[in-house]
């Protein structure tokens, strides 16, 4: 079946040692069985180093044993991957080959996107057109066969979001009214308590996020980035919804992420919007528990 992607997707390339927030630091990197088998069978000298660096977790899942500073043991002093330099990209484990990509099935095929926790992906997401999806090849599998077509709802939502006849706050209200989803299900202090209850990779972000406020200032410079961020959240989290109610609940999560980003920008107007968006993505999107918890706040509040 066909594989589709946003038009900016093929501009993406890992910036490696120029990245200020390496995905090779601070994350436990799982090693899939297929790649582990290639390491075990390889006669390349560096393969022995790789095998020595792998350990099994409590559930038997293999992963690289992190080095000092929570660095991947195969990250060199320049921030480059020794597995690539010594053995080639074909020997990367699946998670390293795919990051920051994500996939979901649609009625027309499969879609692939880039996750905003990657700083280079975030730069593209917040600067490029989000409305155009293009075929980039073929992939295995079958298109989604359910009755509900989330991509049609997404297209209708994007039409509102990109309507320059309306001011940006008016577009947000129009989307909220069209789908009957609102952050008003909770007062600010209740949202702050919910944010306090989530898990965090970087503990200081817990307090930072929990200062959430819907009283925004200094947002004019960021409206274009906020619009694109919302479009991205909808693409990633609502495009695979299997019912209108699921789409609405996921949209609630997306609207909340956009308003939390707006709050972070308002609190720190001197900070780069993309840097704030990347942190938000890393803390909320890349924790399944956090994502599910916030989506459920909206799902169980649907009228």
Helices and strands as residue ranges (DSSP letters): E 2-6, G 9-11, G 16-18, H 33-41, H 45-52, E 54-56, E 62-64, G 68-70, H 82-87, G 89-91, H 94-98, E 101-106, E 109-114, H 119-125, E 133-138, H 150-161, H 168-179, G 183-185, H 188-197, H 204-209, G 220-222, H 223-238, H 244-267, H 273-280, I 281-285, H 288-299
